[in-house]
């Protein structure tokens, strides 16, 4: 039976519903904001942006060293997430998820 172990990093996953004609522009704007604002914070590891084949969804997968690193970004009362403006401008709907279980392959040489 698999158990939920402490992950090696804190992961943030956001899913957005978007007008298919706006998907590419939304991805570009979101990536620019992540590149400009989040990369400079301590603990940021990476962000991956995924586009659905039908153009209706975008998934953002962010990795931080710790949850504390992620939360520190938002501790400043004057801080407004730069990605919020992009989400609002493109009328994207944010959908949220919580990690419930992770299954990994620990067999040597497995592909």
Protein Blocks (a to p, Z undefined) as FASTA:
>chain_A
ZZddddfbdcddddddddfklmmmmmmmmmmmmmmmmmmpghiabdcddddfklpaccdd
dddfblklmmmmmmpmklccfklmmmmmnopacdddddfbdcddfbghiZZ
